[in-house]
Amino acid sequence: MITSSITLCGLLLATALTLPASAQDLSTIEWQTNYDDPPIGDPAALKGGIFHTFMAAYPLTLRLVGPNSNDGFSSWKRAVTMDFGLVARHPTTDNYVPWMATHWSVQDDKRTLYFKLDPDALWSDGKPVTAADYVHTLHMMQSEAIVDPFYNNYAEEHYEDVVAIEPYVLKIVGKFESWRPLDMFGLWATPAHAVTLEEGFPERYNTTVLPVQGPYVLSEKEAGQYVVFTRLEDWWGKDKHYWRGMYNPDRIHIRVIDDSDRALDFFKKGKLSLYRVNTAKKWAEEMEFEATENGWAHRKRLFVDYPSGVYGFAMNLERTIFQNKDFRKAIQYLFNFDEINEKLMYNAYYRAVSAFTGTEYQNPELKPYGFDPRKARQHLRKAGYAKRGEDGILVDTEGNRAAFTFSYGSKGLERHMTVVKQVFKRFGVDMDLRLLEPGTAFRNGMEREYEMTLMGRTAGRFPGPHQYYGSVFKETKNNNNVWAYGTAYTDSLIDVYRFNMDKNKRLQAMHELDAILQDEAFYVPFWQAPFMRFLYWDYVSFPSFYFPKRIQQMTDWQVFWIDEDKRRALADAMADGRALGRNAVIDVDPYEVKDRLEAAMKAAGDG
């Protein structure tokens, strides 16, 4: 997070006015740390090699804040360069572990935090990472110059003060007591010596490569084609306990490939190291080719335990047609998930229902709308669409057609959306499909320049209803409230979740919010699956568990490595046409997720 330049005089004044402000005062703090959990990766992992991967669109920006800073590329930039928090949750044990801070202390008020920063931490330009860099993060979040209403609002609502007590001691005071203060009030560092906050911030830093505290620097880029991250051999954190076995490739080459089918072709040609298989059709029909048959490449389905994100149809409540709740409900009843799952996805998925799927905050009483043409017709009539026009599409009394445009950025979903379009048209609703370049689709969603779009966001370990449904974000754009929804009452429920220390009250509020969101019907949840499916060449190696339990994207926890000896052996085998032997184990379930899921489904069926 962010810190504006602070003069020596100002720092001394802040130190003098803030307690505890002396060694004696700090000695009363009860510090915590945790070096008892296992390393996140495999300490035996090898360093070196090039990892080739892809992204759907060239970065809209290299910034972490401001317009378009949450595009697909941002997950890479956050993971390997800049977004290193003070503490982290261990992705297998869920315990707090040291990250940029070696120690921490939560005070009795549950909003005042102290951190001892790692004195070894350096920016990639050699300057030390100090408490002043975290103060700068707050100043950046507060600044209107960044043109980011989400962070402006977050800073206003969450932070009372951030103080550099000493160069390597940081104090953070939240605005309220919290049931998870280390999660709620954490910050990342911003290089105060390299980032200024004057007007023109978005343009000034749009393509600027800044000093980073992470293990990689962005070393090469060609607009529209690729970016390359290069590992810092002398990175200050390389021998830290929890980073041993992580961040292993020397270089990460990310090629722009805007179509997943083309990306699979690139993988088959050896131009990608790993390919994540995101469609059931590919997984069922396209995994047998020369490389997999000869054991030169392998496939895995790894079961993981992490909440699902937001994924489905998003309706823009600023557009007239979707301001009618009955029309929205008709769309819900016309979405035939079972047909799509059976005919196009080999029954590989199950229907998502909740806005908070995979968490204890999901309302267990919710049932999906289900495909029900009779109810759809009833709601269409209530919405004023009682007769068909000459083209077969329903019209209201003023001649307005039951028609809208659906914008999306994934060609891999074209078949699915064509089926949806055909079903809708059969019942008098015209959905015009508009396939956009992924970056354009994302940007249009953030700016609410759409009627209905495909909404896809990853989730945190805990739901974030405020950013998606808080009414404060209705009046602004470039935030995750893409549907422009929010009421005073739903805000009050969100506030119970955010601020109330009673877990039962939080659960009750979130379950009620979940039911309201489903009834408002502006979000059509799609499908979910608690696994990652991927192909990889034989030279890509993993720990025995492949990835930690809490993972959504490959970028989350980079524990894979490149084995150069195996790369050479693979090249020789391929040149000779010699098989290496297939890996017969496809499903990997080190955390017993599949077993628990199937047991729960069986229990529900028996009930």
VEXKEKOL-892293 format. One record per residue (C-alpha): x, y, z. Coordinates in Angstrom, 3 decimals, decimal comma. Example, Ala and Ser with C-alpha at 12.3 -4.5 7.8 and 13.67 -1.06 7.14 Angstrom:
2
<<12,300 -4,500 7,800>>
<<13,670 -1,060 7,140>>
END
This chain:
607
<<0,000 0,000 0,000>>
<<1,243 3,561 -0,145>>
<<3,431 6,198 1,517>>
<<4,040 9,787 0,447>>
<<7,445 11,400 0,929>>
<<7,929 12,370 4,526>>
<<10,477 14,902 5,703>>
<<12,831 14,164 8,545>>
<<11,179 16,904 10,563>>
<<7,754 15,467 9,955>>
<<8,914 11,970 10,850>>
<<10,425 13,172 14,114>>
<<7,235 15,038 14,955>>
<<5,059 12,005 14,206>>
<<7,357 9,846 16,316>>
<<7,251 12,290 19,194>>
<<3,487 12,474 19,273>>
<<2,737 8,757 18,936>>
<<2,980 6,175 21,733>>
<<4,763 3,939 22,259>>
<<7,547 6,110 20,867>>
<<10,653 4,909 22,689>>
<<12,576 1,721 23,254>>
<<11,129 1,580 26,744>>
<<7,585 1,861 25,469>>
<<8,178 -0,712 22,726>>
<<9,555 -3,104 25,298>>
<<6,051 -3,457 26,713>>
<<4,742 -4,852 23,429>>
<<4,151 -8,594 23,346>>
<<5,487 -9,672 19,977>>
<<4,356 -12,712 18,033>>
<<5,945 -14,634 15,213>>
<<5,681 -18,087 13,643>>
<<8,489 -20,042 12,041>>
<<7,030 -23,416 13,015>>
<<4,897 -24,089 9,936>>
<<6,509 -25,885 6,990>>
<<7,915 -23,982 4,005>>
<<5,249 -23,282 1,414>>
<<7,245 -24,823 -1,420>>
<<9,784 -27,643 -1,599>>
<<13,207 -26,578 -0,240>>
<<14,766 -29,060 -2,669>>
<<13,384 -27,155 -5,657>>
<<15,922 -26,150 -8,295>>
<<16,577 -22,591 -9,374>>
<<16,987 -21,698 -13,031>>
<<15,383 -22,036 -16,428>>
<<12,611 -20,177 -18,223>>
<<8,931 -20,694 -17,466>>
<<6,781 -19,942 -20,506>>
<<3,145 -19,022 -19,954>>
<<0,509 -16,746 -21,461>>
<<-2,097 -14,094 -20,736>>
<<-5,183 -13,211 -22,733>>
<<-4,405 -9,520 -23,200>>
<<-1,451 -7,181 -22,993>>
<<-1,402 -5,228 -19,701>>
<<-3,601 -2,166 -19,632>>
<<-1,212 -0,700 -17,065>>
<<1,801 -1,606 -14,928>>
<<0,315 0,220 -11,924>>
<<-1,212 -1,578 -8,939>>
<<-3,686 1,229 -8,267>>
<<-5,725 3,529 -10,459>>
<<-7,688 2,899 -13,653>>
<<-7,483 -0,620 -15,137>>
<<-5,061 -1,808 -12,446>>
<<-7,042 -4,980 -11,758>>
<<-6,739 -6,559 -15,196>>
<<-5,536 -10,105 -15,850>>
<<-1,857 -9,189 -15,790>>
<<-2,113 -7,650 -12,326>>
<<-2,111 -11,068 -10,643>>
<<1,384 -11,705 -12,013>>
<<2,693 -8,294 -11,043>>
<<1,244 -8,518 -7,553>>
<<2,477 -12,064 -6,976>>
<<6,118 -11,674 -8,002>>
<<7,025 -8,003 -7,599>>
<<5,018 -5,709 -5,331>>
<<2,099 -7,109 -3,353>>
<<4,027 -8,450 -0,377>>
<<2,056 -7,841 2,795>>
<<3,328 -7,496 6,328>>
<<2,120 -10,962 7,304>>
<<0,472 -13,726 5,296>>
<<-1,798 -16,682 5,860>>
<<0,034 -19,938 5,297>>
<<-1,826 -21,468 2,324>>
<<-1,983 -24,928 3,874>>
<<-2,180 -24,386 7,647>>
<<-4,055 -21,022 7,539>>
<<-1,810 -19,734 10,333>>
<<-0,298 -16,261 10,176>>
<<3,352 -16,317 9,118>>
<<6,014 -13,611 8,735>>
<<6,220 -11,962 5,331>>
<<7,627 -8,446 5,168>>
<<7,416 -8,221 8,951>>
<<9,271 -10,638 11,206>>
<<7,020 -9,991 14,241>>
<<3,623 -8,478 14,945>>
<<1,445 -7,531 17,877>>
<<-2,328 -7,050 18,021>>
<<-3,491 -4,846 20,895>>
<<-6,540 -5,490 23,068>>
<<-8,603 -2,933 21,161>>
<<-8,381 -5,205 18,057>>
<<-7,493 -2,256 15,842>>
<<-4,006 -1,196 16,883>>
<<-1,187 -3,212 15,335>>
<<2,582 -3,099 15,612>>
<<5,015 -4,673 13,178>>
<<8,745 -5,265 13,257>>
<<9,865 -4,997 9,661>>
<<12,510 -7,314 8,284>>
<<15,705 -5,232 8,293>>
<<17,055 -7,330 5,399>>
<<14,317 -6,132 3,032>>
<<15,542 -4,109 0,061>>
<<13,990 -2,527 -2,982>>
<<15,372 -3,823 -6,257>>
<<17,390 -0,600 -6,612>>
<<19,218 -1,420 -3,364>>
<<17,444 1,028 -1,063>>
<<16,011 -0,340 2,214>>
<<12,309 -1,018 2,681>>
<<11,344 0,966 5,777>>
<<8,264 1,949 7,732>>
<<8,111 5,211 5,762>>
<<7,264 3,186 2,636>>
<<4,119 1,870 4,331>>
<<3,123 5,366 5,406>>
<<3,519 6,327 1,752>>
<<1,110 3,574 0,778>>
<<-1,587 5,083 2,963>>
<<-0,972 8,521 1,474>>
<<-1,269 7,034 -2,008>>
<<-4,523 5,312 -1,151>>
<<-5,868 8,609 0,164>>
<<-4,761 10,667 -2,817>>
<<-7,296 11,685 -5,439>>
<<-4,412 11,830 -7,892>>
<<-4,462 8,031 -8,269>>
<<-8,035 8,170 -9,700>>
<<-9,098 5,085 -7,770>>
<<-12,321 5,520 -5,773>>
<<-12,047 2,029 -4,309>>
<<-8,723 2,704 -2,608>>
<<-9,759 6,244 -1,665>>
<<-12,800 4,813 0,069>>
<<-10,875 1,919 1,605>>
<<-8,321 4,251 3,155>>
<<-11,029 6,546 4,496>>
<<-13,002 3,722 6,069>>
<<-10,181 1,539 7,374>>
<<-7,184 3,563 8,565>>
<<-7,066 6,054 11,405>>
<<-3,295 6,324 11,317>>
<<-0,150 4,685 9,999>>
<<3,018 5,755 11,821>>
<<6,707 5,014 11,344>>
<<7,677 4,586 15,010>>
<<11,222 3,696 13,996>>
<<12,743 2,930 10,603>>
<<11,819 -0,738 11,090>>
<<8,839 -0,483 13,437>>
<<5,411 0,319 12,059>>
<<2,205 1,151 13,873>>
<<-1,186 0,846 12,167>>
<<-4,400 2,014 13,817>>
<<-7,653 0,949 12,220>>
<<-10,881 2,927 12,315>>
<<-12,766 0,146 14,129>>
<<-12,212 -3,012 16,096>>
<<-12,050 -6,018 13,833>>
<<-12,481 -9,746 14,202>>
<<-9,502 -10,182 11,819>>
<<-7,358 -7,063 12,215>>
<<-4,239 -8,517 10,596>>
<<-6,237 -9,175 7,436>>
<<-8,291 -5,999 7,573>>
<<-5,574 -3,433 8,277>>
<<-2,587 -4,883 6,497>>
<<-0,553 -2,806 4,028>>
<<2,014 -3,327 1,317>>
<<4,981 -1,024 0,787>>
<<5,348 1,580 -1,956>>
<<8,821 3,031 -2,700>>
<<8,542 6,555 -1,298>>
<<11,754 7,536 -3,063>>
<<10,342 6,593 -6,489>>
<<6,606 7,398 -6,410>>
<<5,163 10,896 -6,223>>
<<1,488 11,715 -5,894>>
<<0,951 14,791 -8,032>>
<<-1,775 15,206 -10,635>>
<<-1,219 12,957 -13,641>>
<<-0,342 9,912 -11,531>>
<<-2,131 7,347 -13,775>>
<<-0,388 8,543 -16,926>>
<<2,998 9,006 -15,268>>
<<3,154 5,458 -13,922>>
<<1,103 3,670 -16,546>>
<<4,144 2,000 -18,115>>
<<6,824 2,916 -15,571>>
<<8,836 0,036 -14,139>>
<<9,289 0,865 -10,456>>
<<11,628 -0,623 -7,820>>
<<10,078 -3,731 -6,260>>
<<10,519 -5,668 -3,036>>
<<9,680 -9,032 -4,589>>
<<11,977 -11,576 -6,273>>
<<11,314 -10,538 -9,899>>
<<11,676 -7,371 -11,929>>
<<9,910 -6,654 -15,186>>
<<12,873 -6,770 -17,534>>
<<11,402 -6,868 -21,044>>
<<8,157 -5,967 -22,756>>
<<6,845 -5,564 -26,262>>
<<3,459 -3,897 -26,573>>
<<0,776 -6,361 -27,574>>
<<3,205 -9,297 -27,592>>
<<4,819 -10,271 -24,295>>
<<6,362 -9,287 -20,977>>
<<9,266 -10,934 -19,177>>
<<10,051 -11,090 -15,466>>
<<13,647 -11,826 -14,429>>
<<14,535 -13,227 -11,026>>
<<16,913 -11,227 -8,845>>
<<19,754 -13,625 -8,043>>
<<20,691 -11,670 -4,938>>
<<17,099 -11,133 -3,788>>
<<17,116 -10,360 -0,101>>
<<14,355 -12,886 0,676>>
<<15,685 -15,951 -1,129>>
<<16,732 -17,784 2,042>>
<<13,788 -16,810 4,243>>
<<12,017 -19,812 5,759>>
<<8,646 -19,534 4,015>>
<<10,092 -18,545 0,625>>
<<12,454 -21,498 0,344>>
<<11,319 -23,529 -2,655>>
<<9,322 -20,650 -4,138>>
<<10,051 -18,253 -7,027>>
<<12,321 -20,732 -8,793>>
<<12,528 -19,974 -12,557>>
<<15,171 -17,487 -13,631>>
<<12,747 -15,931 -16,104>>
<<8,978 -15,907 -16,562>>
<<8,020 -15,219 -20,171>>
<<4,347 -14,265 -20,548>>
<<3,143 -14,276 -24,140>>
<<-0,114 -12,609 -25,222>>
<<-2,485 -15,225 -26,658>>
<<-6,058 -14,000 -26,786>>
<<-7,672 -17,387 -27,393>>
<<-7,375 -20,485 -25,208>>
<<-7,591 -22,826 -28,211>>
<<-4,582 -21,116 -29,764>>
<<-2,821 -21,299 -26,418>>
<<-3,264 -25,076 -26,378>>
<<-1,681 -25,221 -29,826>>
<<1,235 -23,205 -28,477>>
<<1,586 -25,704 -25,635>>
<<1,574 -28,669 -28,000>>
<<4,366 -27,013 -29,971>>
<<6,433 -26,690 -26,793>>
<<6,143 -22,911 -26,611>>
<<4,342 -22,927 -23,249>>
<<5,599 -24,767 -20,159>>
<<2,193 -25,263 -18,581>>
<<-1,370 -24,894 -19,793>>
<<-4,386 -24,655 -17,522>>
<<-7,364 -26,508 -19,007>>
<<-10,441 -24,417 -18,308>>
<<-13,091 -26,291 -20,295>>
<<-14,503 -29,757 -19,743>>
<<-14,614 -30,382 -23,483>>
<<-10,877 -29,937 -23,853>>
<<-10,254 -32,071 -20,794>>
<<-12,450 -34,887 -22,121>>
<<-11,591 -34,755 -25,825>>
<<-8,271 -33,045 -26,460>>
<<-5,811 -34,434 -23,939>>
<<-4,610 -37,351 -26,083>>
<<-1,887 -36,118 -28,418>>
<<1,681 -37,128 -29,199>>
<<3,266 -35,489 -26,169>>
<<0,886 -36,969 -23,588>>
<<0,846 -40,386 -25,286>>
<<4,636 -40,564 -25,030>>
<<4,902 -39,189 -21,512>>
<<6,662 -36,037 -22,728>>
<<3,838 -34,009 -21,183>>
<<1,450 -34,884 -18,383>>
<<-1,977 -33,844 -17,172>>
<<-3,263 -33,407 -13,658>>
<<-6,515 -32,557 -11,937>>
<<-5,617 -31,180 -8,531>>
<<-8,377 -30,737 -5,963>>
<<-7,982 -27,562 -3,919>>
<<-9,873 -26,037 -1,028>>
<<-10,655 -22,378 -1,665>>
<<-13,808 -20,239 -1,939>>
<<-15,189 -19,671 -5,400>>
<<-15,111 -16,160 -6,777>>
<<-17,833 -14,231 -8,569>>
<<-18,501 -15,894 -11,919>>
<<-21,585 -15,511 -14,059>>
<<-23,906 -13,089 -15,845>>
<<-23,833 -9,534 -14,516>>
<<-26,740 -7,246 -15,402>>
<<-26,183 -3,506 -15,509>>
<<-28,854 -1,898 -13,353>>
<<-28,167 1,453 -14,999>>
<<-29,682 0,118 -18,238>>
<<-33,438 0,442 -18,541>>
<<-34,219 -3,139 -19,486>>
<<-32,501 -4,519 -16,376>>
<<-34,104 -2,044 -14,011>>
<<-37,176 -4,262 -14,204>>
<<-36,812 -6,975 -11,562>>
<<-39,324 -9,248 -13,270>>
<<-37,265 -9,210 -16,454>>
<<-34,173 -10,100 -14,445>>
<<-35,997 -13,003 -12,838>>
<<-37,167 -14,209 -16,233>>
<<-33,530 -14,361 -17,326>>
<<-32,724 -16,422 -14,239>>
<<-35,442 -18,960 -15,058>>
<<-34,336 -19,217 -18,699>>
<<-30,725 -20,123 -17,871>>
<<-30,561 -23,882 -18,440>>
<<-27,460 -24,911 -16,521>>
<<-28,279 -28,631 -16,598>>
<<-28,424 -28,708 -20,397>>
<<-25,105 -26,871 -20,734>>
<<-23,457 -29,065 -18,101>>
<<-24,647 -32,286 -19,725>>
<<-24,168 -31,458 -23,405>>
<<-21,104 -29,237 -23,319>>
<<-19,302 -29,872 -20,040>>
<<-19,608 -33,648 -19,524>>
<<-21,367 -33,093 -16,194>>
<<-18,028 -31,983 -14,776>>
<<-19,402 -29,064 -12,760>>
<<-22,148 -28,259 -10,330>>
<<-24,326 -25,188 -10,183>>
<<-23,251 -22,215 -8,107>>
<<-26,071 -20,626 -6,130>>
<<-24,608 -18,204 -3,631>>
<<-22,710 -14,955 -3,960>>
<<-20,367 -16,389 -1,314>>
<<-19,880 -19,942 -2,560>>
<<-17,366 -22,061 -0,689>>
<<-17,486 -20,076 2,547>>
<<-19,451 -20,489 5,738>>
<<-21,222 -17,247 4,824>>
<<-23,067 -18,940 1,970>>
<<-26,767 -19,183 2,813>>
<<-27,394 -22,946 3,114>>
<<-31,112 -22,497 2,430>>
<<-30,699 -21,047 -1,056>>
<<-31,803 -23,099 -4,032>>
<<-30,958 -22,230 -7,650>>
<<-33,688 -20,676 -9,755>>
<<-33,518 -23,620 -12,111>>
<<-34,749 -23,788 -15,691>>
<<-38,489 -23,066 -15,548>>
<<-40,081 -21,644 -18,741>>
<<-43,489 -21,324 -17,082>>
<<-42,159 -19,021 -14,361>>
<<-40,069 -17,175 -16,935>>
<<-43,206 -16,422 -18,989>>
<<-45,014 -15,195 -15,879>>
<<-42,225 -12,748 -15,064>>
<<-41,941 -11,626 -18,691>>
<<-45,659 -10,776 -18,684>>
<<-45,265 -8,895 -15,402>>
<<-42,402 -6,998 -16,993>>
<<-44,747 -5,936 -19,776>>
<<-43,647 -8,365 -22,473>>
<<-46,946 -10,041 -23,382>>
<<-46,829 -10,426 -27,170>>
<<-44,298 -11,198 -29,861>>
<<-43,224 -8,893 -32,639>>
<<-42,888 -9,869 -36,266>>
<<-39,422 -11,297 -35,672>>
<<-40,685 -13,513 -32,834>>
<<-39,140 -11,419 -30,070>>
<<-41,383 -10,203 -27,264>>
<<-42,312 -6,517 -27,172>>
<<-43,948 -4,348 -24,545>>
<<-46,883 -1,983 -25,087>>
<<-44,539 0,736 -26,372>>
<<-42,929 -1,593 -28,883>>
<<-39,661 -2,057 -26,982>>
<<-38,146 -5,441 -27,693>>
<<-37,067 -7,880 -24,991>>
<<-33,520 -7,609 -26,287>>
<<-30,063 -6,819 -24,970>>
<<-26,395 -7,290 -25,815>>
<<-24,208 -9,733 -23,909>>
<<-20,510 -8,811 -23,925>>
<<-17,813 -11,305 -23,040>>
<<-14,107 -11,782 -23,588>>
<<-13,564 -15,555 -23,693>>
<<-13,880 -17,320 -27,024>>
<<-13,841 -20,620 -25,150>>
<<-17,356 -19,823 -23,926>>
<<-18,753 -19,124 -27,386>>
<<-20,463 -22,515 -27,644>>
<<-21,989 -22,165 -24,187>>
<<-23,299 -18,686 -24,865>>
<<-24,718 -19,774 -28,227>>
<<-26,808 -22,405 -26,441>>
<<-28,008 -19,774 -23,952>>
<<-28,881 -17,428 -26,815>>
<<-30,887 -20,138 -28,578>>
<<-32,871 -20,968 -25,446>>
<<-33,612 -17,315 -24,773>>
<<-34,760 -16,763 -28,353>>
<<-37,106 -19,738 -28,162>>
<<-38,951 -17,947 -25,394>>
<<-38,953 -14,531 -27,046>>
<<-35,815 -12,901 -25,635>>
<<-33,070 -11,735 -27,978>>
<<-29,529 -11,874 -26,562>>
<<-27,032 -10,465 -29,049>>
<<-23,593 -12,007 -28,438>>
<<-20,632 -9,657 -28,625>>
<<-17,210 -11,304 -28,264>>
<<-14,607 -8,680 -27,342>>
<<-10,881 -8,649 -26,834>>
<<-10,418 -9,698 -23,170>>
<<-8,920 -6,396 -22,061>>
<<-11,747 -4,459 -23,706>>
<<-14,380 -6,682 -22,107>>
<<-12,808 -6,151 -18,688>>
<<-12,521 -2,390 -19,126>>
<<-16,112 -2,076 -20,358>>
<<-17,307 -3,985 -17,321>>
<<-15,438 -1,722 -14,913>>
<<-16,816 1,358 -16,658>>
<<-20,356 -0,125 -16,852>>
<<-20,293 0,253 -20,608>>
<<-22,399 -2,856 -21,155>>
<<-25,919 -4,236 -20,785>>
<<-25,064 -7,751 -19,636>>
<<-21,525 -9,081 -19,325>>
<<-19,555 -12,023 -18,046>>
<<-18,324 -11,225 -14,540>>
<<-15,328 -13,184 -13,301>>
<<-13,379 -12,372 -10,137>>
<<-11,268 -14,511 -7,855>>
<<-12,135 -14,603 -4,164>>
<<-10,273 -14,023 -0,963>>
<<-10,407 -16,428 1,937>>
<<-13,200 -14,270 3,343>>
<<-15,975 -12,685 1,248>>
<<-15,672 -9,024 0,269>>
<<-19,312 -7,917 -0,061>>
<<-18,542 -4,241 0,441>>
<<-16,556 -3,873 -2,770>>
<<-19,142 -5,775 -4,834>>
<<-22,429 -4,587 -3,335>>
<<-21,678 -1,459 -1,284>>
<<-23,881 1,458 -2,378>>
<<-20,949 3,859 -1,967>>
<<-19,583 2,499 -5,237>>
<<-22,797 2,951 -7,234>>
<<-22,101 6,567 -8,052>>
<<-18,563 5,925 -9,288>>
<<-17,059 3,568 -11,831>>
<<-13,847 1,578 -12,155>>
<<-14,720 -0,606 -9,187>>
<<-16,110 -4,111 -8,636>>
<<-19,700 -2,981 -8,157>>
<<-20,177 -3,525 -11,875>>
<<-23,945 -3,943 -11,558>>
<<-24,475 -0,605 -9,740>>
<<-26,333 -2,188 -6,837>>
<<-26,673 -1,196 -3,201>>
<<-29,277 -0,066 -0,679>>
<<-29,143 1,374 2,801>>
<<-30,427 -1,900 4,202>>
<<-27,949 -4,142 2,401>>
<<-25,205 -1,714 3,471>>
<<-26,291 -2,274 7,066>>
<<-25,993 -6,039 6,640>>
<<-22,572 -5,658 5,082>>
<<-21,535 -3,493 8,017>>
<<-22,573 -6,189 10,481>>
<<-20,258 -8,578 8,630>>
<<-17,443 -6,062 8,493>>
<<-17,583 -4,693 12,023>>
<<-19,519 -6,933 14,411>>
<<-17,376 -9,076 16,705>>
<<-20,160 -11,647 17,208>>
<<-19,677 -14,403 14,639>>
<<-23,280 -15,596 14,857>>
<<-24,526 -12,121 13,999>>
<<-22,110 -11,947 11,085>>
<<-23,357 -15,260 9,761>>
<<-26,985 -14,214 10,144>>
<<-26,381 -10,918 8,334>>
<<-24,508 -12,532 5,461>>
<<-27,071 -15,270 5,015>>
<<-29,770 -12,613 4,793>>
<<-27,682 -10,579 2,351>>
<<-27,147 -13,684 0,228>>
<<-30,899 -14,258 0,045>>
<<-31,543 -10,617 -0,913>>
<<-28,939 -10,723 -3,661>>
<<-30,463 -13,862 -5,094>>
<<-33,936 -12,318 -5,015>>
<<-32,713 -9,138 -6,733>>
<<-31,610 -11,442 -9,562>>
<<-29,005 -9,174 -11,215>>
<<-26,315 -11,848 -10,909>>
<<-26,686 -15,290 -12,507>>
<<-24,076 -17,566 -10,899>>
<<-22,608 -20,076 -13,341>>
<<-20,769 -23,198 -12,277>>
<<-17,960 -24,151 -9,977>>
<<-15,471 -26,936 -9,479>>
<<-12,994 -27,373 -6,619>>
<<-10,067 -28,303 -8,823>>
<<-7,429 -27,079 -11,229>>
<<-6,789 -29,010 -14,428>>
<<-3,490 -28,481 -16,196>>
<<-0,976 -29,848 -18,676>>
<<2,759 -29,502 -18,177>>
<<5,912 -30,662 -19,898>>
<<8,084 -33,258 -18,180>>
<<10,757 -30,687 -17,316>>
<<8,328 -28,772 -15,057>>
<<8,559 -30,144 -11,522>>
<<6,351 -29,745 -8,461>>
<<6,320 -30,573 -4,765>>
<<4,604 -33,858 -3,893>>
<<1,377 -31,922 -3,207>>
<<1,716 -29,910 -6,471>>
<<0,246 -26,682 -5,082>>
<<-0,851 -25,525 -1,603>>
<<-4,434 -26,107 -0,535>>
<<-5,550 -22,461 -0,684>>
<<-5,024 -21,589 -4,331>>
<<-7,151 -20,264 -7,177>>
<<-4,599 -19,294 -9,803>>
<<-1,170 -20,598 -10,703>>
<<0,203 -17,177 -9,805>>
<<-0,969 -17,420 -6,192>>
<<1,830 -19,668 -4,910>>
<<4,701 -20,276 -7,308>>
<<6,180 -23,527 -6,075>>
<<6,966 -25,168 -9,445>>
<<10,455 -25,240 -10,922>>
<<12,316 -25,974 -14,140>>
<<14,591 -29,036 -14,138>>
<<17,224 -28,377 -16,814>>
<<18,481 -31,974 -16,760>>
<<14,963 -33,191 -17,465>>
<<14,591 -30,561 -20,159>>
<<17,646 -31,907 -21,969>>
<<16,478 -35,502 -21,526>>
<<13,074 -34,531 -22,883>>
<<14,607 -32,862 -25,922>>
<<16,659 -36,002 -26,648>>
<<13,623 -38,276 -26,236>>
<<11,513 -36,136 -28,544>>
<<14,280 -36,011 -31,146>>
<<14,568 -39,810 -31,038>>
<<10,802 -40,364 -30,924>>
<<11,318 -42,263 -27,675>>
<<8,585 -42,486 -25,034>>
<<9,346 -41,534 -21,440>>
<<6,382 -43,346 -19,896>>
<<2,991 -41,950 -19,049>>
<<2,060 -40,770 -15,589>>
<<-1,053 -42,818 -14,930>>
<<-2,185 -40,761 -11,924>>
<<-4,391 -37,937 -13,171>>
<<-6,487 -37,006 -10,137>>
<<-4,496 -35,664 -7,195>>
<<-6,351 -34,983 -3,934>>
<<-3,777 -34,358 -1,187>>
<<-6,268 -32,394 0,923>>
<<-9,154 -34,903 0,598>>
<<-11,385 -32,297 -0,989>>
<<-12,935 -34,702 -3,486>>
<<-13,736 -37,230 -0,790>>
<<-15,398 -34,601 1,412>>
<<-17,343 -33,147 -1,508>>
<<-18,638 -36,517 -2,654>>
<<-19,543 -37,452 0,915>>
<<-21,494 -34,205 1,310>>
<<-23,300 -34,728 -1,991>>
<<-24,168 -38,286 -1,027>>
<<-25,457 -37,151 2,365>>
<<-27,595 -34,506 0,674>>
<<-28,946 -37,090 -1,720>>
<<-29,723 -39,541 1,073>>
<<-31,481 -36,773 2,942>>
END
